[in-house]
Every structure is written in C-alpha cells, then in structure tokens.
Amino acid sequence: MSTSEAQPPPHPVPEPGSAAKDQLPGDPGSAHDTGHGDEGESEERDQPQNAWSARRDLVDHSPRSMNVGARARFSGGLLGGDQHGGISGGHFSGDVFLGGKTEIYHLAAPGPTAAASASGEIPGATLEELASSFVADERLLSRLLARLRDDRVLVLSGGRFTGRRTAALVLLHRLGALPVRTLVCDTGPGGLADLVTGEHQARGHVLCDLAPRRDDPLRWTHLLAARDRLAERDAYLVVTLDPGAALDDVTAEEWRAPAAAEVLSAHLRARTDEETAAKLLDLPQVADFLGRSHQPREAAAFARLLGGYAAGEVTEDAIGRFSLVSLESQVQEWFEEDDTSLHLRDKAFLVALAAFDGGPYALTAELSDLLYRFLQETENPALVPEVPVFGTHVGKRLQQARAERYSEDEHTEWGPVTQQKARFRDERASLVLLREVWGGHPSARPALIRWLRRLADDGRPLVRTRAAATVAVLARTDLPSAMALVIEPWGTSKLFRHRLVAVNSLTLAHLIDTPNIPRVLDTWCAGDDPRLRWVAVRAYGLIGPERPEQALAALRGAVRRLYEDAPDDIDGALAQELAQAVELLLLSSASETVLAELRTHLDDDRAVRDLTLGGFVGACKRTDNDDERYGTPLVLGWYARSATEGGPAAQGVPYLWRAALADPRTTRHALEALRGWVLIADRSTAVEWALAALLPTLVTTAAEHQRLSHLLRTMPGEDGDPPPQVASRLLTTLPTR
C-alpha cells in the first residue's frame, strides 16, 4: 500500500486557515467553485434544518459500509432499536484501514498485462497447467472448439479478468494447435493477417485485448485475410476483446467468467488430493472469500495460497487476509499509470462510485464528470476541461468497476422513490478506494477537495450526506489533513449547510472508529468560535449516547457560558441548538441515563433548567414512523411501557412534565405539545389510554389541576373545530381538587 509520503504533491494544497477556509462555496471569492456567481444567491438557498430532520437525512443517506443507512441497523432508542437514537456502529471492520500488508500475491501467471504487451511463445508446461485446472461449461466449450476448427479464427468477447485469455489458450491446446504464440497488434485490425505470418512455426495464435476504434473497427474482411494465411500454415487464431468493442459484420462469441467457487475447487484438486481439497474448501476463510465476488485470477491465486497453507508454509492469518489484500491490489491497479491504466474519466467514476456507493447511478455519473473536470484542471491547468456527452456504456463501466446496477427505493422528502442504483459488489471497496486515493495519491487532493466543497453546496441531502461520509473516511485515514483542509473550513463557514456537513463528517468519522473525535468536540464546544461551538453541539446530539454523562456535561457547560457571556442578549439560535441536542439524547438508546441526568441537574441554575426543559418539550413533540403527524408520541409510548414494567420513566417523565408546565418560560410550549397529544388521542385508542394514565400523575397541586382542566375544557379542535370528544373523556381522569 502506497502512503502519502510516496510522492510529494506537485500541485499546492491549501494550508490550514488560508485558502481552504477562504474558498468555501458561499464565502467571498468562491463563485468559480460553487457555480454561483452571486454570494447572496448562495446564502439565499441556505435554509436551517432542525436537528431531528437532519438526523433523519443522515440515517437515510449514509453509505451501507458505515452501518447507518439501513434503518434496521440504526442504534435504537424509544422504539426498541428501530429508528430512533444516537448514531452508533456495528459490523464495521477497522482492518480495511490498517493497510500496509506485507504479502504480495501474483494474481496471474503470466499476468494479463504481460500477455497483452509482449509477443512470444507460451511454454508447453504453462499450457498443461492451465488446461488441468480450467473450468467452463462443456457445451459452450464444445461449440467454441467447433467454430474455431471450422473458421480458424475465433473472436471471444468478455470482460477483463473473466478468464477470457485462459479460455483462448485452452481452446488452442485442446485443438492441438501447438505451439501457441501470443501476438501484439500495434497497427490496428487491418494488420491482423500480417501478424500470423513470419518465420516462427506456431500453429496457435492468441491476440489479447484488441481494442479497435470506432473509426477503424474489426471487419469481417480482416478475419478473412487472416483466415487465408492461417489455412496456408494449418494454424488457428483466437482474438479477445471487450464487450461493446467496435465490430463490423463480425459476430463475437460471448465469454462469461466461471464462478469463483468452481475455479477455486478445480485449482485445489489440481494441486492436492481430494480429501485435502475438501478440507480446505470447508474453511471459514474460504466461505468468506467466496462471498466477496472475486475474479477467477484471484481464486486461482487463493488456491495457490491454500496449497501453501496445507503444506504448512502459509499461516491461517494470511489466508484470512487474502480477500482484503487482493481487493487492495485491485484498487492500486486501477490507479496505476502505465500502458494499460484506466482513462482519467474512468478513475473519476471510481472515486465517485466510492462516495455514492449504493446511490442512484445517474447521480454518480453526473458528479463523476464534475470530478473529472477538476482532475483535468489539476493535470493541465492550461487546458479547457472536456467531458464527452455520450461516454462509456453503463454495463461496461460497471463491469470495469466490479460493480452492479439494481433497483431500490430511495428516501426523499416526498417519500420513497424507486431509483436505478449502482454499488460495488464488495462493500469494502469504497473504503479501500478512498483510503488509497487520499493517502496514496496526494496529487489528486486539490481536485478532490474542490469536488467535496461543491458537493457540500449541493441542494440534495443525499449529495451533502455522501460528501460528509467521504470526508469521514478521509479523516479515518489522515485526521490532521482532513480536519485542516475540509472539516474545519466547513465548520467555520457562515452557511448552515456547510456546518451541517462538518457535523455529519465528524459523526460518521467517530462511527468508523476515527480516534479523538470527542476531544475535537470538547475543544470546539469550549472554544470562542460560535460556529465551531454550533457544530460541536449538533454532533453531541448524534454521538452522545455512547458517552451520555460527558455529552450532557459539555452541553451544560456550553449553555452556562452562553448565559454568562450575554445574560441580557442570549444567542437564541445556539440556545435552541443546545436544546435540540438534549432532545436527541433523550430519544436515544441512552434515554434512561439521560433522563436520570436531566432530573438530577434540573435545578442547578437557570441556564441548565432552560436547557433541560427546552430539550424535554422538544422530545415530546416527536412521533414514531418518521415523525408522522398522528403517530404515537415517542415520550408518551416510553412512559406507557415504563408504567407497565416499573421503569424509571414512570416517575421521570411526569416529573419533567410538571416542571415544564409550571415554568413560565416553557408553559406555552408544553401546553402546545400536550394539546398535540390530545389531538392524536382523538384518532388512536392506544394513545388515549396512555394519556389517561399519564394525566393524573401531572396533578399534585391546585394550580396544576386548574392548568390541565382549562386546557381540556377550552382547547380547540383542528382547523377551528370544536374541542375533540376525547378531551372531555380525559378531563374525567384528572383527580378531584
């Protein structure tokens, strides 16, 4: 694995606190990066989002590799682990970020690159070895042999690393066309006939990875000319090329990769006896490998490694790591610069797919072209970036990326919408790829940073969330650089959406075990910059359930400072953020601990009391089923379960309700929340019963009785209708004064 020290960046990377901060979209001097020439327009589009809705977007749009995107994996709170609570991880493997593997596995012998770039005779022993472990459908193989025997020329179309070259060699071996010689075509398809002539005595010829251009396709006349030359020598030719290659009146035979399990089994049985092969195939490391959609060349290499393990030459740990090491090798191969390297546009697509893994394909392709433009400008600032309007076919592009397309619903503000999505076949690929690009290719950083800033300014929540998730991976790889170049500039931006992306970046970075994120939040929360304090407060509400006492202590310290700094002119926006953080913590998986802390510190001082009651009343307004208008109130459902089971919320919830209703600063908001519960009870018998159980516990004084009875007697229905009938029924539950 290459590291950030492998090569110095030839293009300047902004230093902390300089251009990185000054060139944020929406800040002065950034019209070029944002695509908006008017800063006022950028600010006009900047609409604050409450913490609850922002948390929902984070859950809906985070990538699968972070164990947050699926609601079933979201660490639960008041609904028993379904969809509410703080962000927490589960199955994420830190091994993906360790890197630095010492093992080097040769995935093919001879490799595809060597075969495609050198002409020469294939040793007979190599052909025998390939034939002994070759796997294919025998009917397909028989048909291909028959066509090759009759036509002398066979064009084989298949994806790279599907075994098409091995298939070509084995076909010639079975036909007895020996010796076999590999060819190199530097002159285009028109020179095909000349390649099979010469002083050599080869009867079998293989031309791998032919790439005819659209203006010079492989034609039937080219094959006829080669066929005549081959007939003179009683020889045969197999040509391999990519699907969708430029052909004219030529019918190529399609080659599909055999299953990795079949390749592995065949290679093991060629190397060991039947009993040993069966034992090796039963290893759990083998099952994990076969579940990762590996290529035939990787299965063949794994078989060699397993053979060494059976002989006592390879450790169990090495075979367990092979799957990840081979994935790392593939990613490094994608970004190498050589004669067979991918086009820059294809590399941009790979990076975009890593950022938007499991997202809509059209969106990924759109934003990959934006990154491609930025990369072109990095490579040659003097050139005007060009993006082909109609580029690579989606099937070929995804096959090259070892990805797949599928249909799935995408969460939007208007409800679920079915989308055509794309994802890597191996869910670890996005993490490995981003780690490689950020740490192994620092010259790409200026373009990548510029791209991420553009994503953070996008109007789509999915795009902004994926920008945050990408930066979280970069922070896990290199925290100081990610903080200085991306997260801190977002955190100090005057635009709300940028600060929210900073919140999500830190939250997701903590989720994937990036060290020191709580320390960053503690420092920002206690610092002098109000924007960084805002970011820290928001993030506490998301990661606080892992350390609720510390998070609440930090929030109490922040609100006290807020009141002390300007007792007569309190920053209402930050005070509201603090209360929303308490709200999220109260509805999280640490709800009981948070409730106990809130009760203990309620009367510490005015600032803490306002913080506590503001957060509690906000939590009382939240309902299940994505905050459905008439869903069950989460706090009420929590109380009902605790009252039945004897939990601490049976006393804690009424205690805070009484305090909120009695406090002049929160009375109006508390009564509004309670009126909302009554309206929901008018539509739900279960909510009515729960509210009927709660209301008597809210009356301990005459003033409390008067306040609640007045609400139930006088509250209007919806849209100015008369009071709902349930109000009169609930009135009877109040104890006699």
N, C-alpha and C positions, 0 to 999 in steps of 0.2 A: 504494500500500500504506500503510495507516494504521500508525502507530507507537505505542509505549507512551506517548509524550508527547501523543498526540492528545486524550486526555481523562483528567482525574485520577480515580482510583478513589474513588467516593463511599462505599465500604464499607472499613473498616480492613483492611489486610493485615498479618499478624503481622510484627514486626520480627525480625531475626536474633537468636537466643539467647533470645527471650521466649516468646510463646505458641506459636510454630511448634515449639519444642522441647518445651514442656510439654504440648501437647495431642496428642502422638503416641498412636495406639492402643496400649494396653498400658502406658502410663505413667500416673501418677496424674492424675485429673481428666479422663480421656478416655472415660469409659463411654458418653457420648452418641454420640461419633463412631465407636466401634468396634462398637457394637451389643451389647457385652457389659458387663453391669453389674458384673462382678467382675474385677478386675485379675488375681487369682490364676488365674482360668479362662483368661485370655489367655496368661499365662505357661505354663500347663499345656499349651496347644496348641503352644507354641514348641519345636520339635524341631530340633536342629542337623542340618545336611546336609553331608556331606563335599564337598570342592572338586570332585571328579570328577563326582559326581552333579549338583551344582549347575551345572556347566558344560554337562552334557548337557541339562538343562532349559532353559538359556539358548539352546542351539542349536535345540532342538525348538520353542520357543515364541516366538522373536523374530520380528518382522514382516518380510515379504518386502522392504520398502523398505530394510532395513538389510543385506541380502545375507548374513544369518546363518541364517535359518530353514530354508532348504533345505540338507540335509547336503552335497550336491554342491558347494555354494559355500563350505563351511566350510574355512578355510585348513588345509591338511593337515599331518600330522606323520609318524608312523612308518608310516602306511598309504598314503603317497604322495598325500595330498590328499583322502582320502575323508571322514574324520570325526574326526580327532584333531588337536589342536594348539591354538594360540592363536587368539584372535578377530582377524580382520582383514577389511577391507572390500574391495570390488571395484568395482562399477559405480555406486556412489552418486554422485549429482551434487550438488555444492555449490551449483549455480545455483539450486536450489529455495530456498535460504536467503538468497540475496542480496537479493531483494525490491527495492522502490524503483524499479520500472520507470517510465520517464517516458512511454512510449507509452500512449495511451488509445484503445482501439478500440471503436467503437459497434457492438454485435453485432446490432442490428436497426434498421431504419428504416421506419416508426416502430416503436418498441420495444413489446414485449408489455404493459409496464406502462402506457404511454401509451394504447394501444389499448383496454385494459380499463377505464381510468378516465375517458376523455373521449369525448363524443359529437360526431360531426361527419362531414362528407362526405370521402371518400377522393379525392384528386386523380386525375384520369384518367391522368396520366403515371405515377403510382405504380403503378396497376393494370397499365399496359402493361409497366412494368419487371418487376414480379413475374411476369407471365404469360410474358415472354420467357425467363426462366431457371427456370421452375417444373419440378420433376421429380416424377413419380408414375407408378405403374403405370396404363397407359392403360385397361385393362379395369376396374380399380377406379374410375378417374375417370369412365368412361362410365356405370357403374352408379350412381354418386353423382349425376351430372348427370340421369340419367333419373328417379331418385327425387325429386330437388329439383324437376324440371319438373312431375312429376305431383302431388306433395304440397304444393308451395310452401314447405314447412318441412322442414328437414333438421337433425337433431341429430348432431353429429360428436363422438365421444368419443376422446380421445387424451391422452397425457402432455404436460406443459408443455414447451415448446421443442422439440416434434416437428414443427413446421411446420403445425399444425392451423389456425391463424389465416390463414396464407398460402393454405392449401388452400381455406378458406372464401371468401376474396376472389377467388381464381382461378376457382372454380366459378361465382360470380355473374358474373364477367367473361365467361367462356365462354358463359354462358347469355344474355348480352346484357342482364342486369338492371342497367342503369346509369341514373343514377349510383348509387354504393354508399355507404351511410351506416353508421357504427358506432354501436351503441346501448349504453346503460348501464342496467342493471336494479338499481334500489335498493329495489324493493318486493316482490321475490320472484317466483316463476313465475306467480302469479296476475295480475300486471300486464303479462304479455307482450303481450297484444293491444293494450293502450293504447300500447305503445312504437312500433308500426308505423304509427300514425296521426299526424296533425299537418299543418302547412302545407307541409312540405318535399315535394319531388317525387321523392324517391328510389324506385327500383324494387328495389334490392338492399339488404338489411339484414344486418348481422353483429352478433351478440351474443356476445362472447368471455368465456370463463372464468366461465360461470354456475355458481354453487355452491349448489344447492338443499339445504336442511336435511332431516334425516330426518323431522322433523315437518311439513315443507311441501315435499314432493317435486314434481318436474316431472311433471305428469299429461298424459294424452292429451287431456283436455278443454281444458287450457291451449293445446295446439297447435291444436286445432280452432277455438277462438275466434280465435287469431291467423291461422289459415288463411282464415277468412271475411273478415277485414279485408284481408288481402293480396290475395285474389281481387278485391275491390272496386277495388283500385288496380293490378291486374296486376303485383304485386310478389312478392318472394321473401325468405325469411329463412333464415340458417344460424346455428345455435347451437352453440358449442363448450363442452365441459366435460370434467372429469377422468374417467378410468376409475373406476368404482365410485360415481359420483355418484348421489344419491337420485332414482330414477325410478319412476313408477307407470304401468304399461301403455304405456310408451314404449320403442321399440326404437331404440337409438342405433347409428349406423354407426361402426365402429372405424377410426381413422386411425393408421397407423404411420409413423414417421419414415423418409424415404428415406435411403439410405446417404450418408454424408458425401462419399464419392468422387464419387457421381453429382451431388450438389448443387454441389460444387466445380467439376466439369467443365462443368456446364451454365452456371454463372455466368461461368466463364472464357471459354467460347465465345460468350457473350452480350456480353462486354466486348472480346475480342480476336479476331484471325483464328485460323484452325485451326492453322496452323504454330506461332504463338506460344503458343497454349494447350497444344499437345502438349509443347513445350519446358518450359513451366512445370510441367506435371504430372510431368515426369521429374526434377525437382529432388529431391535427397535430403531437403531440409527438408519437402517435400510428403509424401514417403513417411513421414517421422516423424510428421507431423501426422495423416495418415490412419490411423496405427496407434494413435491415442490415444482412439478412441471419442468424437469431438467431435460436438456438436449441429449441426443444419442452419444455425442462425443464425451459429454460429462458422465453419462452412465458407463461408457467404456473405461474412462479414467478411474471411476469409482470401483469398477471391477478389479482393475489392477491394484488399487489400494487395498481392497478387501483381500485379494490374494496375498498381499504382504502381511496383512493382519493375521490371516490363517497360518502363515509361516512364522509368526512371532516377530516380524520385522517392523510392524507398524502398531502404534498404541491405539487403544479404544478411543481415547480423546481425539486423536487425529481423524478417525473415521467419522466421529460425531461432528467435527468442524468442517468436514469436506464440503458439505452443501453450501454453507455460507462462504467458504473460501472460493468455491467455483463461481458463485454469484459475484463476489468481489472481482474476480478475474474477468468476468464478462463485462462488468461496468468499466473497468480500466481499459479493456479492449475497445469499448465504444468511443472512449475519449482520447485514444492514442492518435497521433499524427503520423500516418505512413501512407503507402500507396493504396491500401485497401480501407482506409479510415472512412468513416461516415462523413457525409456533407455537413457543413455547419448548420444548415437548416434542420437536418435530422437530429443533430445534437441538441439544438434548441428545443425541439419537440420532446426529446427525452427528459430534459430538465423540467419542462412544463408539465409533462405527464407525472413526474415525481411530485411536483407541487399539487397537481389536481388529480392524483390517483383516485379512481372511483368517481370522478366528476363527469359532467357532460362532455362528450368528445368534441363537439363543435366549439365549446368554450375553451377547451385545452388547446385545440388547433389555432384558434384565434389569438390567444395570448402567447402561444409559442412563436407565432410570426412576429409579435411585438418584441420578444426577447431576441429573435433572430436579427431584427433591425439593429438593436443595441449592440449585439455581438459583432455585427459587421462594422459598426462605427468604431468599436474598440480595436478591431483588427486593422482597419484603414480609415482613419477619420477624414481623409481627403475624398473618399468615395461617397456617393449618394446611395443609401441603403436601398436594395431592391428585393421585393418579395414576390415570387411568382403567384399569380392569381389562381391558377389551377396547377397544383403540385402533385405530390405522390398520392396514389390511391390509398384510401384508408386501410384496406386489408393488408397491403404490402407494408405500410407504415407501422401498423400494429404488430405484424409478424416480425418485423425487424426489431421492434422494441420488446419482443416477448410479452406482448400484452393481448388483451381480448376486449371485444365490444359486447355489450349486453344491455338489456332494457331494465330500468328500475325507476321507481318514483323518487323524485327529488323534492325535498321540503322547500316551499316558498311561502311568502307572506299571504298568498292567496290559496294556500292549501297544496296538497301533493300534486305534482305534475310529472307524467311519465317522460323520461328522457333516455336517449341513447348514450350510454356511458362507456368509458374506457378505463381499464385498470391493468396493472402488471399482473401476470399470472402468479408471481411470487410476491407476497405482500411486503417482504423485506426490501424489495428492490428500490423503492422510493427513498428509504432511509440511507441505504448504502450509496445510492447515486448522489444524493445531495451532499453527503459526507465527502465523497470523492471530489465533486466539483469545487466545493468550498475549501477543502483542505489540500487537495492535490493539484488544483489549477487556479492559483491566485490571480493569474492574469484575467480570468473571467469575472473577478469580483466587481469591478466597476460597472459592467453591464448588468450583472445580476442584482446589484444594489439598486441601480436605476430602475430596473424592472420591478423589483419588490416595492419601491416607492410608488410606482404607477399603480400597482395592484392595490396598495393601501388607500389610494384615492378613488378607487372604483366604486360605483354606486351599488354594486351587487354584494350582499352579505357573504355569499359563498366565496367570492373572489377575495374579499378582505380577510375572511377567516383562513383561507388557504395561504395567503401571504403570511399571516401570523404563524401558522403551523410550519411553514417552510423556515421561517426565521428561528423557530424553536429548535428545529433540527440543527441549524447552523450554530445556535448557541450551545447545543449539546456537544458539538464538535469543537468549537472555539468560542467560549463565552466572552472573553475580553473584546475580540473583534466584533462579534455580533452586537454586543452592548454599545460599543463606541460608534460603529458605523450605521447601525439600523435602529436598535431599540431605543436608545437614549434620544436620538433626534425625533423619533415618533413621540416619545414621552413628553418632550418639551414643546411639541407643536401646539399652536393655538387652536388647531382644528380638532374637534371632538373625535372624528372618525380615526384620525391618526393615533390619538392617545388610546383609543379603544383597541386598535391593532397591537399597540405596545402591551396593553393589559393581557390580551389573548396570547401574545408571544411568550410572555413571562409565565402565564398559567400553564400553557402546553409544554414549555421548557421544563417546568417543575414536574409535570406529569411524566415526562420521559427521563426523569432522574438527573436532570442537569443540576449540579451542585450549586449551593449558595444563593438560590433564588429567594428564600425567605430573608436572608441577610440583605439582599438588594431592596426588598420591600420595606424592611425595618428602617434602613437608611433613608430611603426616599420619604417614608411616612414622617420621619423625624426631621427632615431637611427643610430648607427655606423655600424651595421652588414649589409654588402651589400646584403647578401642573403635574409634577412628579408625585406630589402627595396624592393628587386625584387618582393617578394610575395605581399607586400602591393600595389605596383604599378599595378601588374596584377589584384588584387582584386578591386582596384579603378575603373578600366575599366568596371567591371561587376556590381558593386552595386552603382557606381557613379551617374547614372541617378536619384536616389532618392534624392541626395543632390549634384547636379552638380557644384554649385559655390564652395562648400567646397572641392569637389574632385579635381577640376581644380586648386584651390589654393594650395592644397597639392602637386599636380604634378608640379606646377611652383616652389614651394619651393624645391622640390627634384632635379629638373633639375638645378636650380641655384647652389645648393650645389655641384652638380656633376661638374659643370664648375669651381666653386671656388676651390674645392679640388685639381683638376689636370687640370688646363687650357690648358696645352700642351700635355696632355695624357688622354683625356676623355674616360671613360669607355663606349665603343661603344655599348656593349650589353645592359647595363642599359638604355642608351640614346634611343636605339631602343624600349625597353620595354615601356618607358615613352611615346614615340610617338604612339605606338600601343594602349596604354590606352586612349590617346586622340582620336584616330581613333574610338575605340569602343564607346566612349561617343558621338562623333559627329554623329554616326549612330544609336543612341539610341532613346528612347522615349522622351529624353530631348534635342533633336537635336537643336531646336531653341534657347534655353537658352545657350547651349554650343557654338553655332555659335556666338551669341552676345558676350559671354565672350572671345572667341578667337579673335574677331575683336578688342575688347576693349584693350586687353593686347598684341596685336601683336608686338608693338614696345617698350615694356617695356625694354627689353635688349636682347642681342644676344642669351642667353640661351633659353629664352621664345620664341623668334622668331623661333629658330630651332625646338623647341618642337611643336609649333603650325603648322608650315608649314609641318614638317615631318608627323604629325598626319593627316593633311588635305590631303596630296598627297596619303598617305596610304588608306584613306577612298575612294578616287576617284578610286582606283583600284578594289573596291568591287562591285560585281554584284548580282542581285537577283537570286532566285532559287538555293540557296546553292552555291553561287559564281560560277555559271555556266559560262563557258568560254565566251560564246556570249550572256550572259544575259544582261538585261538593267542595266547600271551603276547606283548604288543607288543614288549617289550625283547628277548625271545628271537628273534622274527622279524627285528628290526632287526639283531641280531648275525649271524644266519644270512646275511642279504643282504650285510652288510659283509664277512663272511669270504669270501664268494664273489667280491665285487667289489674286495676290498682296501681297504675304507673304514676310517676311524679307529675306528669302534665295535668292530672286530675285536680291538683291543687295549684300548680304553677300557672296554667292558662287563666283560670279565674282571677288569680292574684294580679296578673298584669292587666287583665281586662278592667278590673275595678280601678287600678291606678290610672289607666288611660282615660277612662270615662270621667274620673274625678279631677284630673289635671286640666286647668283652663287652657293650656297650650295645645292639648290633644283632644279635648272633649268633642269638638265638632267633627274632627276626622274619625274618631272612634264611633260616634253615633252614625255617621255615614256608612262605615263598614258594617255596623250591626244592622242597619236598615237593609243593606245589600244581602245579608244572611237571611233576613226575614223574607225578602222577595224570592230568594232561591227556595226557601222552605215552602213557599206557596206552590212550588212546582215539584217538590221532592218530599215524599213522606219520611225518608230516612233522615234528611236534613232537619225536618220539623221535629222529629223525635230527639235528635242530638241537641238541637237548640232548646227544646223543652227541658232537657236535663241540665243544660248549662245555665240558663237564665236564673234559676233560684240561687245558684252559687254566687251570682253577681250582686245580690241584695243582702247587705249586712247593716245598712243604716237607712233612715227615713229618706235622706237625700238620694241615695241610690235607687230606692223604690220609686220615688217621685220621677226621677230622670227616665227610668226604663218604662214606667207606666205611661208617661207622657208620650214617649216615642211610639209605643204600640197603639195608643189611642188616636194619635194625630198624624201618623206617618202617611203620606200619600202613596197611592199605588204607582205603577209605571205609567208614564205619559199623562200624568194628572188624573188618573183613575182614582176611585175611592180606595180607602185602605183595604188591603187584601184580607180575606176572611181568616187567614192563618194568624193574623195579628191579634184578633180577638181571642183565638184559642190559646195563643202563647201568653196573653195577658193573664189568663187564669192560672198560669204556673208560678207567677210571682207570689212569694209568701205574703201573708197579711202584715200590714204595717204594725 
